[in-house]
Amino acid sequence: MKPKRIVVKVGTSTLTHNSGKINLYNFEHLVRTLSDLQGRGNEIILVSSGAIAVGVAAMGLNERPSKLRLKQATAAIGQCRIMHIYDKIFSEYNRKVAQILLNQDDVNNENRVENLKGTFSALLDMGVIPIVNENDSVSAAEIEAEDSKIFGDNDSLSAIVAKLCDADLLILLSDIDGLYDSDPKINENAKLLSRVDKLTQKIINMAGSAGTWRGTGGMMTKLSAAKIAMESGFDMVITNGNNMDNLYKIIEGEDIGTRFTAYKKECD
């Protein structure tokens, strides 16, 4: 059965150029594709990174701030600009969007979780596309200790959101084609794994360190997201965000990127 409810997470490296400036082409192509998928009958939830990087670019800064208060300030500026871009482009395709900002307390508190489930359900019933991001402007603990961020640059957050929403599929759009058996930037003979059915220690050892300077995610955070997805009963796919058309093929079940398959539940 084809997945209907789909969570798509887009990383900072997909939404910005190497210079740190906004990649408007990828923004537009992503929005057009998601709008078309919704038109086909899919329910779409978008988890979007990039607030700090876009805020840095908006303020004309040369690099990501090191001080906490400046990181939070640029996150607030960037989130406003990102939502303006999303709202503008989605509206051109007659789609409505809503913003949901989350932090650790929101997903650890039972009452808040139930409220979140109700909000997501209502938005999807109304045909609205929720756009989710970590609330970096107030999440001091996560933004200050980036290596131990609870959501890992939104990778784990997207898996948690997918679990909350009973999603059928999670797709992570990254700056890499998927999980390789070794670092493709170092080893030209590195092989892409098309499917992972179990997160063994060997698979975990294939993950490298953090991602680009524009974001904090790496393959390890994606494997953490995969663990949540597989244990929760839905597939997760890592694919390159520079080819949005792959979203269609992934939903059709084609082997694009790396698919982490859900663990089958044993019948009583």
FENTADA-V853271 format. One line per field, one symbol per residue. ss: DSSP state (H for helix, E for strand, C for the rest). phi: phi as a letter, one per 30 degrees, with the letter a starting at -180 (. if undefined). Layout:
BEGIN
ss->???
phi->???
END
This chain:
BEGIN
ss->CCCCEEEEEECHHHHECCCCCECHHHHHHHHHHHHHHHHCCCEEEEEECCHHHHHHHHCCCCCCCCCHHHHHHHHHHHHHHHHHHHHHHHHHCCCEEEEEEECHHHHHCHHHHHHHHHHHHHHHHCCEEEEEEECCCCCHHHHHCHHHCCCCCCHHHHHHHHHHCCCCEEEEEECCCCCECCCCCCCCCCCECCEECCCCHHHHHCCCCECCCCCCCEHHHHHHHHHHHHHHCCEEEEEECCCCCHHHHHHCCCCCCEEECCCCCCCC
phi->.ddccbccccdedddbdedjddcdddedddddddddddddjdccbcccdjeddddddddiddaddcdeddddddddddddddddddddddddchccbbcbcbbeddccceddddddeddeddddddiccdccbddddbddddddcddcedchhiddedddddddchdcacbccbcbdlccdadddccdcdcdddbbcadddddddddccdddddbcdbdddddddddddddcjbdbbcbdddbdddedddddjddcicccdddddddd
END
